[in-house]
Amino acid sequence: MRITKEEFQQLLTSEGFKLFKRYLKKLEENEKEGWARGAYTTELADGTIQLNAAAIGRVKLLQELQSDDLTYEVILETVNDRE
């Protein structure tokens, strides 16, 4: 599926997309709050390392999805690389 750059810009300014970005931000905040509460710890160091690594990956992904660097060109290039 392809959309034009203008359609992409309309998507970015839509209320639905703004709501989705707030949702992503809330998920990121929840992960960070979990970290602060010690939610990613186990009795064994290896388990704690794995839980923390997974949480770091989730936060980085959420940040990337919210990034202003996520442009029409970047998305199109990424999609084309995988087709």
C-alpha positions as CSV (number, residue, x, y, z in Angstrom):
1,M,0.0,0.0,0.0
2,R,1.3,3.4,-0.9
3,I,0.2,6.8,0.2
4,T,1.3,10.2,-1.0
5,K,3.5,12.6,1.0
6,E,0.5,14.8,1.4
7,E,-1.6,11.9,2.7
8,F,1.2,11.1,5.2
9,Q,1.3,14.7,6.4
10,Q,-2.5,14.6,6.9
11,L,-2.1,11.5,8.9
12,L,0.5,13.1,11.2
13,T,-1.8,16.0,11.9
14,S,-4.9,13.9,12.5
15,E,-6.5,13.7,15.9
16,G,-6.3,9.9,15.8
17,F,-2.6,10.0,15.2
18,K,-2.1,12.5,18.0
19,L,-4.0,10.2,20.3
20,F,-1.9,7.3,19.2
21,K,1.3,9.2,20.0
22,R,0.0,10.1,23.5
23,Y,-0.7,6.3,23.9
24,L,2.9,5.5,23.0
25,K,4.2,8.2,25.3
26,K,2.1,6.7,28.2
27,L,3.5,3.2,27.5
28,E,7.0,4.6,27.6
29,E,6.3,6.4,30.9
30,N,4.8,3.2,32.3
31,E,8.0,1.3,31.4
32,K,10.2,3.9,33.1
33,E,8.0,4.0,36.2
34,G,8.3,0.2,36.4
35,W,12.0,0.5,36.3
36,A,11.9,3.1,39.1
37,R,9.8,0.7,41.2
38,G,12.2,-2.2,40.6
39,A,9.7,-4.2,38.5
40,Y,12.4,-5.6,36.3
41,T,14.3,-7.5,38.9
42,T,14.5,-11.2,39.9
43,E,16.3,-13.2,42.5
44,L,19.0,-14.0,40.0
45,A,21.2,-11.4,38.4
46,D,20.8,-13.1,34.9
47,G,17.1,-12.8,35.2
48,T,17.3,-9.1,36.2
49,I,19.7,-8.4,33.3
50,Q,17.3,-10.1,30.8
51,L,14.3,-8.2,32.1
52,N,16.1,-4.9,32.0
53,A,17.4,-5.5,28.5
54,A,13.9,-6.2,27.3
55,A,12.6,-3.1,29.0
56,I,15.4,-1.0,27.4
57,G,14.4,-2.4,24.0
58,R,10.8,-1.6,24.5
59,V,11.6,2.0,25.6
60,K,13.9,2.5,22.6
61,L,11.2,1.2,20.2
62,L,8.6,3.5,21.8
63,Q,10.9,6.5,21.5
64,E,11.7,5.7,17.9
65,L,8.0,5.4,17.0
66,Q,7.4,8.9,18.6
67,S,10.4,10.5,16.9
68,D,10.1,13.5,14.6
69,D,12.8,11.8,12.5
70,L,10.2,9.3,11.4
71,T,9.5,10.9,8.1
72,Y,7.7,9.9,4.9
73,E,11.0,9.3,3.2
74,V,12.3,7.1,6.0
75,I,9.2,5.0,6.2
76,L,9.0,4.6,2.4
77,E,12.7,3.6,2.3
78,T,12.3,1.1,5.1
79,V,9.2,-0.4,3.5
80,N,10.8,-0.6,0.1
81,D,13.9,-2.4,1.6
82,R,11.6,-5.1,3.0
83,E,9.5,-5.8,-0.1
